[in-house]
Amino acid sequence: MANSEIPSDRIRSLATDADQNLWLGTFSGGGLAKYDGANWTVFTPSNSGLPNNSVSKITIDQYDTLWIATGGGMAKFDGNSGWTVYNPGNSGISSPSVYSVTIDMQNNKWIGTNSGLDRFDNVNWVNYNSQNSQLPIDLIRPITLAENNLLWIGTEGGGLVQFDGINWKVFNINNSNLPSNYVKAIAIGVGGEKWIGTMGGGIAILQE
């Protein structure tokens, strides 16, 4: 912060748009920031439609629209002045506490919340939780899209989940070599291997 106009040193998410602007999501009060290589623009609830200053994830779709996971719901932003906020009061999203947003090949938005996993096709909502699906726990963290539109979902205490839209598969410390049930990060390698970052168990690799 001392050598730039970045609003916070606690960065949760990074994304670049078609114009090569860098977007930063900050945690604990910094809001959303854009850097065009020379100038900074900071978006907070006081000067924009951003619903909350805690930004966990920024995903940019094929139309260069930002989908932003925040502590006050999911925000859709065209990068200029057009904001739409989805919260339980105005939509089918299951919770205002949103931790991740991933977009699949059909342009569905998959949203991780503290009340389960939501799918939004831009019209309709579907909610998955531990009561109506095979999700082991409702607190969802990272969501990563792999080949064949397959979702890999990290949970906070329930392990790693694979979901193809119909079938569920759960990996945890009891049925696999996953070293911790707290999954914080997921990356897909060039060979299809899954790199799993955990809290307390280090990094694991899953090769199917």
C-alpha positions in Angstrom: 0.0 0.0 0.0 2.9 2.3 0.7 4.1 2.3 -2.9 0.8 2.2 -4.8 -2.9 3.1 -4.5 -3.8 -0.5 -3.8 -6.5 -0.4 -1.1 -5.4 -3.3 1.0 -2.4 -5.7 1.2 -4.8 -8.6 1.9 -5.5 -9.9 -1.7 -8.0 -12.8 -2.1 -8.5 -12.9 -5.9 -6.9 -11.6 -9.2 -8.3 -11.5 -12.7 -7.5 -9.8 -16.0 -10.1 -8.6 -18.5 -9.9 -8.4 -22.3 -8.2 -5.0 -22.1 -5.6 -6.4 -19.8 -6.8 -4.5 -16.8 -5.9 -6.2 -13.6 -8.7 -6.6 -11.1 -8.0 -7.3 -7.4 -10.4 -8.5 -4.8 -9.3 -7.6 -1.3 -10.3 -9.0 2.1 -11.2 -7.1 5.2 -12.2 -3.6 4.1 -10.4 -2.9 0.8 -13.1 -3.6 -1.7 -12.5 -4.1 -5.4 -9.7 -2.4 -7.3 -8.7 -2.1 -11.0 -5.2 -1.3 -12.3 -4.8 -0.4 -16.0 -1.0 -0.4 -15.8 -0.8 3.3 -14.7 -3.9 4.2 -12.7 -5.9 2.6 -9.9 -9.6 2.7 -9.5 -11.1 1.5 -6.2 -14.7 0.3 -5.8 -16.4 0.2 -2.4 -20.0 0.2 -1.2 -19.7 4.0 -0.7 -18.9 4.8 -4.3 -20.3 1.9 -6.3 -22.8 -1.0 -6.3 -20.3 -3.3 -4.6 -22.4 -4.8 -1.8 -19.5 -5.6 0.6 -15.8 -4.7 1.0 -14.8 -8.3 1.5 -14.1 -9.8 -2.0 -13.3 -13.5 -2.1 -13.3 -14.3 -5.8 -13.5 -12.5 -9.2 -14.4 -14.4 -12.3 -14.7 -12.8 -15.8 -17.1 -14.3 -18.3 -16.9 -14.5 -22.1 -18.6 -11.1 -22.4 -16.0 -9.4 -20.2 -18.4 -9.1 -17.3 -17.2 -9.5 -13.8 -18.9 -11.9 -11.3 -17.7 -11.1 -7.8 -18.1 -13.2 -4.7 -18.5 -11.0 -1.6 -19.6 -11.1 2.0 -22.8 -9.3 0.9 -23.9 -11.5 -2.0 -22.7 -12.0 -5.6 -22.2 -8.9 -7.7 -22.3 -8.7 -11.5 -20.4 -5.7 -12.9 -19.8 -4.6 -16.5 -16.6 -2.8 -15.5 -18.0 0.7 -15.9 -21.2 1.6 -14.1 -23.6 -1.3 -14.4 -24.1 -3.3 -11.2 -26.4 -6.1 -10.3 -26.3 -7.7 -6.8 -27.8 -11.1 -6.0 -28.7 -11.8 -2.4 -31.3 -14.0 -0.7 -33.7 -11.0 -0.6 -33.9 -10.6 -4.4 -32.8 -13.9 -5.9 -32.5 -17.6 -5.4 -29.0 -17.5 -4.0 -28.8 -19.5 -0.8 -26.7 -17.1 1.3 -25.1 -13.6 1.2 -21.8 -15.1 2.3 -20.3 -16.0 -1.1 -16.8 -17.5 -1.4 -16.4 -18.5 -5.0 -17.9 -18.2 -8.5 -17.0 -20.4 -11.5 -18.5 -20.3 -14.9 -18.9 -23.5 -16.9 -19.0 -24.1 -20.7 -22.8 -23.5 -20.8 -22.3 -20.2 -19.1 -23.9 -21.5 -15.8 -22.5 -19.7 -12.7 -21.6 -22.1 -9.9 -21.5 -20.3 -6.6 -20.0 -21.5 -3.4 -21.6 -20.2 -0.2 -21.7 -21.0 3.5 -25.1 -22.6 2.8 -24.2 -24.9 -0.1 -23.6 -24.8 -3.8 -25.8 -22.8 -6.2 -26.2 -23.0 -9.9 -27.5 -19.9 -11.8 -28.2 -20.1 -15.6 -29.0 -16.4 -15.7 -32.7 -17.1 -15.2 -33.2 -20.0 -12.8 -31.5 -21.0 -9.6 -30.7 -24.5 -8.2 -29.4 -25.0 -4.7 -27.5 -28.0 -3.5 -26.7 -28.6 0.1 -26.0 -31.5 2.5 -29.7 -32.1 3.0 -30.8 -32.4 -0.6 -27.6 -33.8 -2.3 -24.4 -35.7 -1.5 -22.5 -32.7 -0.5 -20.8 -33.6 2.8 -21.0 -30.1 4.3 -22.5 -26.8 3.3 -19.5 -24.5 3.6 -18.1 -24.3 0.0 -14.7 -22.7 -0.8 -13.0 -23.1 -4.2 -14.8 -24.4 -7.3 -12.7 -25.4 -10.3 -13.9 -26.5 -13.7 -12.0 -29.4 -15.3 -12.5 -31.4 -18.6 -15.9 -32.4 -19.7 -17.5 -29.6 -17.6 -16.6 -31.5 -14.5 -16.7 -29.5 -11.2 -14.2 -30.0 -8.4 -15.4 -28.4 -5.2 -13.4 -27.7 -2.0 -15.3 -27.7 1.3 -14.4 -26.4 4.7 -14.3 -29.7 6.7 -16.0 -32.1 4.2 -13.1 -32.8 1.9 -13.0 -32.6 -1.9 -16.1 -33.2 -4.1 -16.4 -34.1 -7.8 -19.7 -33.2 -9.5 -20.7 -33.8 -13.1 -24.1 -32.2 -12.7 -25.8 -35.5 -11.8 -23.3 -37.7 -9.9 -21.3 -36.8 -6.8 -18.0 -38.3 -5.6 -16.5 -37.3 -2.3 -12.8 -37.6 -1.3 -11.8 -37.2 2.3 -9.2 -38.4 4.8 -11.1 -41.6 5.4 -11.5 -42.9 1.9 -8.5 -41.4 0.1 -5.0 -39.9 0.6 -6.4 -36.4 1.0 -4.3 -35.1 4.0 -7.0 -32.7 5.3 -10.7 -32.2 4.9 -10.3 -28.4 4.7 -9.7 -27.7 1.0 -8.6 -24.2 0.2 -7.3 -24.3 -3.4 -7.7 -26.6 -6.5 -5.6 -26.5 -9.7 -5.8 -28.7 -12.7 -2.5 -29.8 -14.3 -1.8 -30.2 -18.0 -2.1 -34.0 -17.6 -5.5 -33.7 -15.8 -4.0 -34.2 -12.4 -5.6 -32.3 -9.6 -3.5 -30.3 -7.2 -5.2 -29.8 -3.9 -4.2 -27.1 -1.4 -5.4 -27.9 2.2 -5.3 -26.2 5.5 -3.0 -28.1 7.8 -2.2 -31.0 5.4 -0.1 -29.3 2.8 -0.6 -30.0 -0.9 -1.9 -33.3 -2.3 -2.1 -34.6 -5.9 -5.0 -36.6 -7.2 -4.5 -38.7 -10.4 -7.5 -40.6 -11.6 
